[in-house]
Amino acid sequence: MSHDHVDRRLAAILAADVVGYSRMMATDETATLAALKLHRQCVFDPTVASHNGRLVKLMGDG
């Protein structure tokens, strides 16, 4: 029987969608982007960092 050491890490993957994104962008692109940026800076990024997480990929309205 092998006694090789295996490192394991718990991973969580989040996929999120902004409801009404296209409508909000059509109404006020500048305000929509500013609101999303603020939410990411104030809520999302600090939460990810507090769990030693990392952001792998951001996608636009894809």
LUMVEX-67884 format. One record per atom (N, C-alpha, C): residue number from 1; x, y, z. Coordinates in nm, 3 decimals. Layout:
N
nr = NUM, u = X, v = Y, w = Z
...
//
This chain:
62
nr = 1, u = 0.084, v = -0.118, w = 0.000
nr = 1, u = 0.000, v = 0.000, w = 0.000
nr = 1, u = 0.089, v = 0.125, w = 0.000
nr = 2, u = 0.056, v = 0.221, w = -0.084
nr = 2, u = 0.135, v = 0.343, w = -0.098
nr = 2, u = 0.101, v = 0.441, w = 0.013
nr = 3, u = 0.202, v = 0.513, w = 0.061
nr = 3, u = 0.182, v = 0.613, w = 0.165
nr = 3, u = 0.213, v = 0.753, w = 0.112
nr = 4, u = 0.185, v = 0.776, w = -0.017
nr = 4, u = 0.208, v = 0.907, w = -0.077
nr = 4, u = 0.116, v = 1.010, w = -0.012
nr = 5, u = 0.171, v = 1.130, w = 0.010
nr = 5, u = 0.094, v = 1.239, w = 0.069
nr = 5, u = 0.011, v = 1.308, w = -0.040
nr = 6, u = -0.116, v = 1.329, w = -0.013
nr = 6, u = -0.204, v = 1.396, w = -0.108
nr = 6, u = -0.259, v = 1.522, w = -0.042
nr = 7, u = -0.236, v = 1.637, w = -0.104
nr = 7, u = -0.294, v = 1.762, w = -0.055
nr = 7, u = -0.433, v = 1.778, w = -0.114
nr = 8, u = -0.529, v = 1.808, w = -0.029
nr = 8, u = -0.666, v = 1.828, w = -0.075
nr = 8, u = -0.713, v = 1.965, w = -0.029
nr = 9, u = -0.793, v = 2.029, w = -0.114
nr = 9, u = -0.852, v = 2.158, w = -0.079
nr = 9, u = -0.999, v = 2.156, w = -0.112
nr = 10, u = -1.077, v = 2.219, w = -0.028
nr = 10, u = -1.218, v = 2.234, w = -0.053
nr = 10, u = -1.237, v = 2.346, w = -0.156
nr = 11, u = -1.323, v = 2.325, w = -0.252
nr = 11, u = -1.347, v = 2.427, w = -0.354
nr = 11, u = -1.496, v = 2.453, w = -0.366
nr = 12, u = -1.529, v = 2.577, w = -0.386
nr = 12, u = -1.667, v = 2.616, w = -0.414
nr = 12, u = -1.666, v = 2.700, w = -0.540
nr = 13, u = -1.763, v = 2.676, w = -0.624
nr = 13, u = -1.773, v = 2.750, w = -0.750
nr = 13, u = -1.905, v = 2.826, w = -0.749
nr = 14, u = -1.896, v = 2.954, w = -0.779
nr = 14, u = -2.016, v = 3.038, w = -0.783
nr = 14, u = -2.037, v = 3.089, w = -0.925
nr = 15, u = -2.156, v = 3.069, w = -0.973
nr = 15, u = -2.197, v = 3.128, w = -1.101
nr = 15, u = -2.317, v = 3.216, w = -1.070
nr = 16, u = -2.307, v = 3.342, w = -1.103
nr = 16, u = -2.414, v = 3.435, w = -1.069
nr = 16, u = -2.458, v = 3.511, w = -1.193
nr = 17, u = -2.581, v = 3.555, w = -1.190
nr = 17, u = -2.637, v = 3.631, w = -1.301
nr = 17, u = -2.704, v = 3.754, w = -1.243
nr = 18, u = -2.692, v = 3.866, w = -1.312
nr = 18, u = -2.757, v = 3.990, w = -1.269
nr = 18, u = -2.893, v = 3.997, w = -1.339
nr = 19, u = -2.997, v = 3.984, w = -1.261
nr = 19, u = -3.133, v = 3.991, w = -1.317
nr = 19, u = -3.158, v = 4.131, w = -1.371
nr = 20, u = -3.204, v = 4.138, w = -1.494
nr = 20, u = -3.236, v = 4.266, w = -1.556
nr = 20, u = -3.115, v = 4.342, w = -1.608
nr = 21, u = -3.001, v = 4.274, w = -1.622
nr = 21, u = -2.877, v = 4.341, w = -1.663
nr = 21, u = -2.893, v = 4.413, w = -1.797
nr = 22, u = -2.946, v = 4.346, w = -1.896
nr = 22, u = -2.960, v = 4.408, w = -2.029
nr = 22, u = -3.053, v = 4.528, w = -2.023
nr = 23, u = -3.162, v = 4.515, w = -1.949
nr = 23, u = -3.257, v = 4.627, w = -1.934
nr = 23, u = -3.191, v = 4.744, w = -1.864
nr = 24, u = -3.117, v = 4.715, w = -1.755
nr = 24, u = -3.051, v = 4.823, w = -1.681
nr = 24, u = -2.944, v = 4.890, w = -1.766
nr = 25, u = -2.869, v = 4.812, w = -1.842
nr = 25, u = -2.767, v = 4.869, w = -1.930
nr = 25, u = -2.829, v = 4.957, w = -2.037
nr = 26, u = -2.944, v = 4.914, w = -2.089
nr = 26, u = -3.012, v = 4.994, w = -2.192
nr = 26, u = -3.064, v = 5.125, w = -2.134
nr = 27, u = -3.104, v = 5.120, w = -2.007
nr = 27, u = -3.160, v = 5.239, w = -1.942
nr = 27, u = -3.050, v = 5.338, w = -1.903
nr = 28, u = -2.945, v = 5.287, w = -1.836
nr = 28, u = -2.837, v = 5.375, w = -1.789
nr = 28, u = -2.709, v = 5.294, w = -1.772
nr = 29, u = -2.632, v = 5.286, w = -1.877
nr = 29, u = -2.510, v = 5.204, w = -1.877
nr = 29, u = -2.410, v = 5.248, w = -1.771
nr = 30, u = -2.388, v = 5.377, w = -1.760
nr = 30, u = -2.290, v = 5.429, w = -1.665
nr = 30, u = -2.327, v = 5.396, w = -1.521
nr = 31, u = -2.453, v = 5.419, w = -1.485
nr = 31, u = -2.498, v = 5.391, w = -1.348
nr = 31, u = -2.497, v = 5.242, w = -1.318
nr = 32, u = -2.534, v = 5.160, w = -1.416
nr = 32, u = -2.535, v = 5.015, w = -1.397
nr = 32, u = -2.394, v = 4.964, w = -1.371
nr = 33, u = -2.300, v = 5.005, w = -1.452
nr = 33, u = -2.161, v = 4.961, w = -1.433
nr = 33, u = -2.104, v = 5.010, w = -1.301
nr = 34, u = -2.137, v = 5.134, w = -1.263
nr = 34, u = -2.089, v = 5.188, w = -1.136
nr = 34, u = -2.147, v = 5.109, w = -1.018
nr = 35, u = -2.275, v = 5.074, w = -1.025
nr = 35, u = -2.338, v = 4.998, w = -0.917
nr = 35, u = -2.277, v = 4.859, w = -0.905
nr = 36, u = -2.255, v = 4.794, w = -1.017
nr = 36, u = -2.195, v = 4.661, w = -1.014
nr = 36, u = -2.052, v = 4.665, w = -0.960
nr = 37, u = -1.976, v = 4.766, w = -1.002
nr = 37, u = -1.838, v = 4.781, w = -0.954
nr = 37, u = -1.836, v = 4.805, w = -0.803
nr = 38, u = -1.926, v = 4.890, w = -0.755
nr = 38, u = -1.932, v = 4.919, w = -0.612
nr = 38, u = -1.970, v = 4.794, w = -0.533
nr = 39, u = -2.067, v = 4.720, w = -0.582
nr = 39, u = -2.109, v = 4.596, w = -0.514
nr = 39, u = -1.994, v = 4.497, w = -0.508
nr = 40, u = -1.921, v = 4.485, w = -0.617
nr = 40, u = -1.807, v = 4.393, w = -0.618
nr = 40, u = -1.700, v = 4.437, w = -0.519
nr = 41, u = -1.669, v = 4.568, w = -0.515
nr = 41, u = -1.564, v = 4.618, w = -0.425
nr = 41, u = -1.604, v = 4.609, w = -0.279
nr = 42, u = -1.731, v = 4.637, w = -0.249
nr = 42, u = -1.775, v = 4.645, w = -0.109
nr = 42, u = -1.826, v = 4.513, w = -0.052
nr = 43, u = -1.876, v = 4.425, w = -0.136
nr = 43, u = -1.937, v = 4.301, w = -0.087
nr = 43, u = -1.862, v = 4.177, w = -0.135
nr = 44, u = -1.854, v = 4.161, w = -0.264
nr = 44, u = -1.802, v = 4.037, w = -0.321
nr = 44, u = -1.654, v = 4.016, w = -0.293
nr = 45, u = -1.570, v = 4.112, w = -0.332
nr = 45, u = -1.425, v = 4.097, w = -0.314
nr = 45, u = -1.384, v = 4.075, w = -0.169
nr = 46, u = -1.438, v = 4.153, w = -0.072
nr = 46, u = -1.400, v = 4.128, w = 0.068
nr = 46, u = -1.444, v = 3.991, w = 0.118
nr = 47, u = -1.559, v = 3.943, w = 0.073
nr = 47, u = -1.607, v = 3.811, w = 0.114
nr = 47, u = -1.517, v = 3.702, w = 0.060
nr = 48, u = -1.481, v = 3.712, w = -0.066
nr = 48, u = -1.390, v = 3.614, w = -0.126
nr = 48, u = -1.256, v = 3.616, w = -0.052
nr = 49, u = -1.203, v = 3.734, w = -0.028
nr = 49, u = -1.074, v = 3.746, w = 0.040
nr = 49, u = -1.079, v = 3.691, w = 0.182
nr = 50, u = -1.189, v = 3.711, w = 0.251
nr = 50, u = -1.200, v = 3.665, w = 0.390
nr = 50, u = -1.197, v = 3.513, w = 0.401
nr = 51, u = -1.226, v = 3.447, w = 0.290
nr = 51, u = -1.222, v = 3.300, w = 0.286
nr = 51, u = -1.100, v = 3.248, w = 0.210
nr = 52, u = -1.002, v = 3.336, w = 0.191
nr = 52, u = -0.880, v = 3.301, w = 0.117
nr = 52, u = -0.912, v = 3.247, w = -0.022
nr = 53, u = -1.015, v = 3.304, w = -0.082
nr = 53, u = -1.057, v = 3.260, w = -0.214
nr = 53, u = -0.989, v = 3.339, w = -0.324
nr = 54, u = -1.025, v = 3.306, w = -0.445
nr = 54, u = -0.972, v = 3.380, w = -0.559
nr = 54, u = -1.076, v = 3.383, w = -0.669
nr = 55, u = -1.076, v = 3.490, w = -0.741
nr = 55, u = -1.163, v = 3.507, w = -0.855
nr = 55, u = -1.091, v = 3.452, w = -0.976
nr = 56, u = -1.155, v = 3.361, w = -1.047
nr = 56, u = -1.090, v = 3.296, w = -1.159
nr = 56, u = -1.128, v = 3.362, w = -1.290
nr = 57, u = -1.255, v = 3.396, w = -1.306
nr = 57, u = -1.299, v = 3.448, w = -1.434
nr = 57, u = -1.423, v = 3.534, w = -1.418
nr = 58, u = -1.425, v = 3.644, w = -1.490
nr = 58, u = -1.544, v = 3.728, w = -1.500
nr = 58, u = -1.589, v = 3.727, w = -1.646
nr = 59, u = -1.717, v = 3.721, w = -1.665
nr = 59, u = -1.770, v = 3.726, w = -1.801
nr = 59, u = -1.872, v = 3.838, w = -1.810
nr = 60, u = -1.882, v = 3.895, w = -1.924
nr = 60, u = -1.983, v = 3.998, w = -1.946
nr = 60, u = -2.118, v = 3.934, w = -1.970
nr = 61, u = -2.202, v = 4.000, w = -2.040
nr = 61, u = -2.337, v = 3.950, w = -2.067
nr = 61, u = -2.329, v = 3.839, w = -2.171
nr = 62, u = -2.286, v = 3.722, w = -2.128
nr = 62, u = -2.261, v = 3.613, w = -2.220
nr = 62, u = -2.363, v = 3.506, w = -2.213
//
